[in-house]
Amino acid sequence: MQSKSRESVALEVRTAKPDDAVHIDALIRALALYEKEPDAVEGDAETLRAQMQSERPPFECLLVWRGGEAIGFALFFQTYSTWKAQPGMWLEDFFVLPEHRGCGAGDALFQALLEICETRGYPRFELTALDWNELAHRFYEKRGMHRMNDWTRWRKVL
């Protein structure tokens, strides 16, 4: 999948491979810094690579490239809806480096995710965004997503 940016630098969105683990790790760390949690990342490129090479990888990932540089990623995995009796997609992380925003990379990544959902027949595409991240809220709302204010997220750390 390729598209042209406003600055005529081609964008490429492709499925990440185990050898891309170093790029995914760098983007995860950039996302953690952006979200004001730079010390929260516990994984590393070697762990990601091993997981991606496993018989049942726990996630899939798309990378967006610009001028030979990985500038963004979308990390996702399959969910299941008992009410729909069908699988869906959970978008765990979606991030484009701030200095590359506005060139179409986010749109290209998002469109690639929608294409995966359509191809696989997923009726649901879900994610969360931090309450303070109005930029993300506007991005998702502009693309037809809606808030689910009647649900509360819960977590237990083990």
Buried (B, 14 or more C-beta within 10 A) or exposed (E): EEBEBEEEBEBBBBEBEBEBBBBBBBBBBBBBEBBEEEEEEEEEBEEBBEBBEEEEBEBBBBBBBBEEEBBBBBBBEEBEEEEEEBBBBBBEBBBBBEEBBEBBBBBBBBBBBBEBBEEEEBEBBBBEBEEEEEEBBEBBEEEEBEEEEEEEEEEEEE
